[in-house]
Amino acid sequence: MPPIRRVLFAADFAARSKPALERTIALCQQLAAELHVLHVFGEDRPLPGEQDAARRAASNPAELLRPDQA
């Protein structure tokens, strides 16, 4: 496998993406690779996993079982 020379990081600059950017910077330093940042933007809303967690916290177990049965 050829060495990694360039890394593309798609960033919305949200606070929750900061740890991923920091790890990517460290990886690029280790690999002596170029880092290219692509700024992406759109409606800021909870991630699907965050939406699901909020839904589950607001529901009772019987309600959670219905979609799985369907």
Secondary structure, 3 states (H helix, E strand, C coil): CCCCCEEEEEECCCHHHHHHHHHHHHHHHHHCCEEEEEECCCCCCCCHHHHHHHHHHCCCHHHHHHHHHC
